[in-house]
Structure formats: C-alpha cells, structure tokens
Amino acid sequence: MQRYSAWPATALVFFMHMGIPQNAGAGSKPSPELARHLTGIAALAKPSPVITVPAGPFLLGSKRVDDDPYGNWTQFDDTELPQHRVWLDTYEIDRDEVSLGEYLAFLQQQRLHPADELQRLIWHVITVHAVQDQTLTRWPALYVTWAEANELCVAKRTRLPTEAEWEKSARGSAGSLFPWGDTTPTSTHAMFGQHHVHEIPILAAVDSHEAGMSPYGLHHMAGNVAEWVQDWFGFDYYAYMPERNPPGPPGGRYKGVRGGSWKSHRIMLRTATRGGASPEQRSATIGFRCAKSSISTSP
C-alpha cells in the first residue's frame, strides 16, 4: 500500500497493522453447504443498541511529547497534532461494531455474495476450528470496503461517523488516552496484540469486553477491528480543521481508519492515533460502525 511521502517512517507501522490490501468486487457463489451457514449466521443477527452523544466540546488530538519516545502519551506521529477543542452537535452512534451477522444479512438483502476472502475465512473456521454460527454472528464484520460499509449504513438511514465523532465517542469530552481511561491496555480492556501464522483473525464478540468501554458506553473503540470513518484522511487536517463539526478534507487518496485491531500494538489503541487506508481495501483487520446526526443543540 502506498502512503504520503510526507509522513514519518513510523506511519508505515499503521498500515502493517491494518493488513495487506485485497481485491475489491463481489464474491463468487458459495457452495450449498457454506451458503446454509451464511444464511444461518445472518438469521441470528441482532442490531447494535444506539448511543446518543450530547452536544459540546471535546479535546481532540495530542500534545507534542518529545522526551518520552516509548510513553503512552507520546504522539504516534504528527498527524494527530495539534491538540485543540472541537465542538460537535448531538449525534447518535452504534454501541457496537457492525456484526458479521448483520453484514451477511445486508448482503442477502442486496442479493450479493460475500467477498471470496470472507467466504474462505468462514469456511475455514467452521470446518477446521469448529466455530459455531452462534459465535460467528457476533464477530465484527470484516473484509469490507469503505463503500460497502457506507452502503450498509445508508440502508439503515445512517452513515459512517466522521473522524471527529469517532474520536469523541472513543475518549469522551476530557480526552482520555484510551477509551477506558489512561491505564495501559490489557486483555480485559481490548482484543489486541494477537498473531496467527495463517492470518486467521483472533476476534471477540462485538458486545464483549465491558472493562474497555468508552466514557459513553461504546464497545471496542480500541482493538478487535479497526473502523472506517466517513472522512478522507488528511495528514495535516488538524492544522486547519474547523472548530465546529469538522467534516474532513474535501478529497484524498485514503479514507480514515481508527481504533487499532486484533493484531495491533498498544500504540494503535490510543484514542488519538490516526491512520488511513485505500477505500477499496479489504482487510481482516478493518470493520465499521454507523452513526447518525441529531437535531443540533448548539447555542
């Protein structure tokens, strides 16, 4: 995957954690046996509860730290600078990441087959690891392009969250270092730091890890799967973004991806860490959740 040449070398770590880009396009027709499982997983889907985030300011980004290169408070790179307060009107956001069950149900409604990568993964974990449909339906959706994520949200009369909405939902108004506070992540907070030689995702249910909830009660705003956001990724956007309801840059090469994944180092779990990926990318490490604007309560 390409990256902006102006980015520091550390930014490449993000893309290594996000995974290798995959081919876009509809998947092939599954075998009858796999099709039965896909239907069963979709039938067990449950939509996420919705959280209302009240209007008000929050602390976005990070202060520059140059004397503690391995500390949690040190910025991942310059894209999260400078830190400043941003006002957001009231909005709603899913408590949980969109589940695999909900995603497969959406594809069935659209008469589309899952991507071949996703079909192979589901077949593998069913036949080799004996994972049940009841477990798979609560996995987060994965191998989803930005456009597919956006289409599912639109079908629910919602949208992907803006990057600012995502960050406020993750850290609260006071700017917590991680969704649960300033404590260094452990396995009770998030699913992260995992590895499998065959790149089989090590995932948790979308409604799990209560100890890692954000100040507004959202699950997995760190780890499990990273999440697409609405915005194009602007490496210098924080330097000129508006102070009220920032919509992101007008264009770009990459879409924003936030939150780190099941294979990320803890630095990717910081609520301020930013990154992006090609919108056509399919990855075992990227999923999404949906959001919706509410009536503004700004003064």
N, C-alpha and C positions, 0 to 999 in steps of 0.2 A: 504494500500500500504506500502511496505517495504521501508526503506531508509538506507543509510550508517550509521553505528553506530558511525562513527567519526564525523558526522555532529552535529552542535549545535542544541539545542532543538528548536530554532527559525525556523530552516529549515522545521519543520513539518508544520508550518503555510502555506508554499507554497503549499504543497500537499492538505491541506484542501481547499485552494482556487482553486486548479486545478480540484477538483471533485473526485468522487469515481471511481475506475477502473470498466469498463464494459466488458462483454464477447466479444471476437473477433469473426469473422466469418461473412459469407454472411447473409443478411436478408431474411426473408420469402417473398413469393409472396404477393404483396399488393392487397387489394380489388380493383375491377374495378374502383370505384369512386376515391379512393386515387390515383390509377395509372394514371387517367386522370389529376389530379392535378400535380403529379410528372412530367409528360410529359409537361404540360403547364409551370411549373416553369423552367424546363430545356430549353424549347424553347425560353424563354425570356433572357437567359444568355448572358452576354457580358464579354469578356475577359478584364483583367486589362491592362491599359497602363503600359509600361515598363520604368523604370528609370535607367539611366546609372550613376553609382557611380565612379568617377575618381580615378585613382591610387594615392596612397600616404599614409602617416602615419595617425593614429588617436590615441586618448587616450582611452585605454581600461581599464575597471575595476575601482576600487575606492581606494582612500587613506584611511588608517585606521583612524577612528574617535572614540575616547573612552570617550569623555567628554560631549556628547550630545546624549543620547540614543534614544530620540524621534525626532531628527532632520532629515530632508530630506537627508542630506549629509552623515549620518551615514550608514555604510555598513549594508546590510541586514544580511549577515553572512560572514564568512571568505572565502567562495568560490569565491568572487569577488576581492580578494586580491592576489598579489599586483597590484597596478596600473602601467601600463607601455605603451610605444608607440609601436604600431604594424603596419607594412606595409602590405597593401593589393593591389594587382594588380586591374586593372579596372574590374568591373563586372556589370551585369545588374540584376535588381530585380523588381518584381511586385510592382507597386504603391499601390495596394490594396490587401487585403487578398483574397484568392480564394473564390468566392461566392458560395452560396448554389446552385444557378442555374448552374454554371459551373461544380460543383461537380456531380450533378444529371445527367447532360449531359454526363459526363465522364462515370458514371456507366451505362447509357443506351448504350453507345458505346461498353462497355465491357460485355453487357448483364448480368449485376449484379443488384440485388435489394439492396436498402439502408438498413443499419442496422435497426433492429427492433426498437431500441431506437429512431432513427431518424424518422422512419415512425410514431411511436406513437406521437412524438412531432409535426410533421407537421399536422397530422390529428387533434390533439387537438387544435392547434392554428387556424386551418381553421374552425372547427366546433363549438368551444366554444368562440373563440375571433374574429371570422370573419376576420382573416388576409387574404389578397388577394395574389394571385400568384405573382402579380407585386411587392409586398413588399418582399415576401419570396425569390424571385430570387436574391435580393440584400443583403440578410443576408449573413454573413460569413458561410462557410462550418463548420460543427461541427459533433461530434461523428465519427471522422475519426482517424483510427490508423496511426501510423508513416508509416507503409508500404504502406497503401493506399494513403497517402499524397505523398510519394515518387513516387509511380506508376503514379499518375496523372501528376506530374512534368516531369517525364521521357517521358510520352506520348506527352508532349509539347516540347520535346527536351530541357528540362531544368532540374533543380534539386532543392532540398531544399537548402536554403542558409546555409553556415557554420555559426557557432555561432559568429565568429568574423565579418563576413559580415553583419549578422543581427544587431550586436551592432553598427557598423559604420553607417549603414543605419538609425538606430534609433537616434543616438546622434550627427552625424557629426564628423568632424576631431578634434574639440576642446573639446569633451567630455561633452556635455550638460547633466544636471541632468535628464531632461525629454525630449521627442522628441521636444517639443515646446520651450524649454529653462529651466530656473531654477525656474519658477513660480509654486507654489503649484497647483496641478490639480483641476480643476472644471469640471462641467458637459459640459461646452463648449469645453473643451480640449479632453475629453475621456468618453467612456461609462464604468463606474466602480462603485463599492460600491453598487450594486443593490442586491436585495434579493427577492425571491419568495418562499412561503411556499411549493409549489409543484415542485420547481427547474425548473420552466419554464424559459428559458433564456430571459433576457432583452437585446436585441441586437439592434445595429444600422446598417444602410446600410454601405457596405464596402467603399463607396466613400464619406462618410459624415465626419463631424467634421473637417472642414477646419482649425479651430484655433489650432488643435492639431497636425498638420502636422510636420514631421521631417524636419531637415535642407535640405534634398534632395527632399522634397515634397511627402513623403510617408504618407498614412493614417493609423491610428490605430496601430501604433507601440507601443501603450500603451492602454490597455483595449480592450473591445469588445470580442475577443477571444485571448487567449494566442496562441503562434505559435510554431509548431515543427521546429527544425533546423536539419541539416544534422548530426551534431556531436553526438557521445556518450558523456554523461555528466561525466566530471572528476572533483571531488570536489577540487583537488589540482592542476588542469591543468595549472592554471595561473602561478604557481611557476616554471614550466619548459617548457612552450609552446614556439615554435619557434617565432622569431620576424617578420617573413615574411610569409604571407599566412598560418596561423596555420590551420591544418586540423582537429583538435580534437584528442582525445585519440584513440588508435587502437581498443579498445573494451570497454565493460562495461555492466551494467545492465539496465541503463536508457538512453533514448535519451533526448537531451536538449530541453527545452521548455522556451520560453522567452516572456516577454511583459505584463503579467497580463491579466485578463479577466473582463467580465462584473460584476463579483461578488467580485473582488479583492479589498483589501485595497490599499491606495495610495502608500505604500512602494513597492508593486509589480509592479507599473508603472514606477519605476526608470529604466533608460536605462541600468544600470549596474547590476540590480538584476538578479540572475541566479536561475535556477531550472531544474528539470528533471522529467520524468515520464516513466513508462514501455511502450515500443513501441507498445504493444498490447492494451493499454488503449484506450477506447472510452469515451469521456467526452463532456458534454455540454459547457465546457469552453476552449477547445483546437481546433484550426484550423491551418491554414498554409498559406504561400505564396511561390512562386517559384523564383528561381534566375538562373543565367547563367554566366559562365566565358566568358570574352572577351579577345581579344589579349592583352597581357601584355605590359604595358608602363613603367615598372620599369627600372631604369638605369642599 
